[in-house]
Amino acid sequence: MSTKLTIPELQAKVEAEEPISMITCYDYPSARIIDEAGVDIVLVGDSLAMTMLGYPNTLPATMDIMIVFARAVARACQRAFVIGDMPYMSYQVSVPEAIRNAGRFMAEAGVDAVKLEGGLTAIAAVEGIVGAGIPVMGHLGLTPQSMSAIGGYKVQGRTTDAAIALLDDALALEEAGCFAILLELIPARVAEIMREKLSIPTISIGSGPGCDGHCQIYHDAIGMFEAFTPRHAKRYVEMGTLLREAMKQFVADIKEHRYPGEEHSFKVPNDVLRAFLDYAQGR
């Protein structure tokens, strides 16, 4: 059994200038493959509402849904550091509720940490959760739970005021106790400067190459989510195309009587078959 990565080990990667790999994943079979491949961090993202459940956005993901998926991923990961994504309205209502829901992730799902969106507005929740002994990753830039407020899927921090606000948010999250911050869809140079000002790891998802680590959504990386492809996503295989062709071949084999064949069937001893035939003929 591999040794689980820890927060000090992740921090040590930053100090050694060894990039951190992170991927968003939702199920046991995929998480096993990812873990065996050596990915450092696995995020069970609320994006599962879209990629796994077919919703148009992340908002329908609930704590109960997230825990089911997070539990499956956590069981698969022997080495990777697993983070549960705090879903919409699981931490915004009150600090006690935020602590309780973060605790559910740890106790019921077995994750190693939680992630939540927001900067200064989320500080109280971060402090409360960290104070309860639960590690927290921050999330700035494009924050999908606030999609309506920020005006849709677009790059954040493109004005001076917006870039300054992102840096202030990041520094506040670090001071509140976050062990790392995910930076999503931020201009590359802005993210790089933010990294220089922070002592905790910064993970880029669409925020350029200058961060301490880099994240993709698993279904984007393997070509399984075809509704749209973000500019920052790199596809390593067109798994959707491969699976579609496999299923077409499956249908064709059945229609053409190529499957199942004798090699896919089971036999009984001749004496059993004779006795069964005698019985069947008398029915």
N, C-alpha and C positions, 0 to 999 in steps of 0.2 A: 504494500500500500504506500502511495506517495505521501509526502508530508504536506500538509495544508500550508499555503502561503499566508503570511500574517501581514498586518499593517507595517510593523517595523521593517519587514523584508521588502515590501513595496517601496517604502521610503528609501531604503538602501539602494534600490535600483535607480532611483532618481539621483542620488548622490554619486552613484557610479556611472551616471549618464547611460544607463541601459534602458531602452524604451520599454514601456509597459504595454502589453497587448490586452485588449478588452473587447468582448463581444456580447451582444444582447441575444439571449436564447430563452426558450420557454418550455422545453420538453426533455424527458429523460434520455431517449436515444440520441438526440442531437447533443445534449450536454456531455454524454459519455465520450462521443467523438471529439468534441471540443476540448474536454479535459485531457484526453489522451494525446491530443496534438500539442499540448503545452501552453494553451492560452492562460494568461495570468488572472484575469478577472472576468467573471460571467455575471452580467446584469440581467435579472428577470424583469424586463421592462413592462410598463403598462401599455407599451405599443402592441402587446399581445392582443389587445382589444381589436386592433386592425389586422395584424398578420395572422392571428390564429382564429379569431372569432368573427371577422368580417365586418366590423363596425367602421364607420367613416372617420372616426377619431378615437382618441384614447380615453375619453371621459366615461364610457360605460364600464370600465374595469373597476371592480369593487375589491375590498379587502378579502372577502371570501374567495373570489376568483383568483386573485393574485397569490394567495396562500397555496391553493391547489397546485398551480403551476410552479411556484417557487419551491415547494416541497419536492416535486419531481426532479427539478434541476439540482437541488442541494443533495439529494440522494446519489446523483450521478457523479458529482464533482469530488474527487478524492484529493486533488491538488489545488484547483482553481479557487480563488476567493470569490464567494457568491454574495451578490447584493440584491436585496429586494427593493423594488421601486414602489415608494409610497403613492398610492393612487389618489385620484381627484377627491378632495374633501375628506381625506383620511387624517390630515394634520393641520388643516386651515381653521377648523372650528374652535379648538382650544388646545392649550398645551397638554393638559391631562389626557385628552383624547389622542393627541399625537403620540404621547409616550405609550399609551395603551396599545395603539395599533402597531407601533414599531416593535413593542414587546411581543405582539402576536407573531410578527414575522420571525423573530428570533426563536421563540418557544415552539410555535406550531409548524413553521416551515424549515427551521434549522439553517437559516442564512447566516452569513458572517457580519453583515452590516445592512443598512438601509440607505436609500437615496431619496432626496426630496428636491423639488424645484423652488426657485426663488432666492432673492438676496436679502435685503434689509427686512422685507416683510416676513421672512421665514426665520429670522434670528431667534425669536423666542422659542419656536418649536425645536430648532436645532439645539439650543442650549438645554432645553428640557430633556430631549432624547439623549444627548451626550451625557448629561448629568445623571441619567438613569443607567449609564454604563453601556450604551448602545452606540457603536460607531456610525457616523453619518457621512455620506458623500453629498456634496452640494451639486447643484445643476443650474447653470446660467446660460444666457443667450436665448436661443429658440427654446422656449419652454412649452411643450405641446398642451399642457393643461390650461395654459393662458392664451391659447391660439386666438380666441375671439378678441381679447384685449390688445394683443400685439399686432393684429391685422393680418394674420395668416402665416403661411409657411414661407418665411423670407429671412435673409441674413440680418442679424442684430448688431448694433454697435457701429453703424456706418457714419454717424455724426459725432462731433466732438463731445456733446453732452451725453450721448448714449454710451460712448466708449468710456468716459469718465465714470458714469454710473455703474457700468459693469465692473470696473476696477474697484470702486468703493464697495460694491456688493461682495466681490471676491475676498477682499481684505476683511470685511466684516464676518463672512462665513468662516474664514480661517481663525479669526479671533474667537468665534463662538465655539470652535472645537471640531470643525469638519476635518477629516483626515485626507480628503482629496476633493477636487471639483471637476465635474464634467462640463466642458465648454462646447456648446452646440451652435453651429452656424454663426460664428464670429469671424470677422476678417482676420486673415492669418497673422498680420503684423500686430494687430490689437491683442490677439491671444498670446503671441510671443512675449509682448511686453508684460502682460498680466502674469505669465509664467515667471518672468524675471523678478517680479515684485512679491511673489508668493514663495513660501518655503515648503508647502505641501504639494503633492503631485497634481498636475493638471492633465486631464485626458481630453483629447480633441475628438469630436465627431463633426466633421465638416468645418473645422476651425484651423486648418493648415497643419504643416509639419513641425511647427516649433514648440509643441507641447511635450510633456514628459511621457505621454502614452497616447494610444490611438484606438478608437472604438468603431465598430460597424455593427449594424443589425444583421444577424445571421442570415435571415431570409433575403436580404439585399446581396450579401456576399456570395450566396450560392444560387441566386437567380430564381428564388421561389416566390417572391412577392412582385407581381407584374402590374399592379395598379399604377405605379409610377416608380421611376428610378431616380433618387437624388443625385445631383451632380457629384457629390463627394463620395458616393458609394463606388466601390470597385468590385466587379463580379469576377469570381475566381472559377466558376463553373456555371453553366446554364442548366441547373438541375431541373427546373420546371420543364424545359424542352425535353430533357432525357426521360423524365417520368411520364410525360404526355405520350411520347413515342412508345414507351414500354407498355402503357395501358392500351394503346391502339393495337399493339401486337398481341396483347392478352385477348382482346375482343376478337381479333381476326383468328387467332388460334382456336378459340371456342367455336366460332362460326364455321371454320373449315375442318373441324374435328381433329385438329392436331393436339389439342389438350382437353382433358388429360389423356395420357398414353399409358401403355402397360407399365412403364417405369414409374408412374405416379400412383399405381394401384396396388392393392394388397390381396393376398391369396389365403385360402384356408386349406387344410389337409384334405386329400381326396375323400377319405372316409367321412369326414364331416360334411363335405359337399354332397356326397351321395345320400346321406341321411337327411340332409336338409331338402334335397330335391324330392325324395320320397314323401316327406312331410308336405312340401308345397303342392305336390300333385294331388294330394288328398284333400286339399282345402277347397 
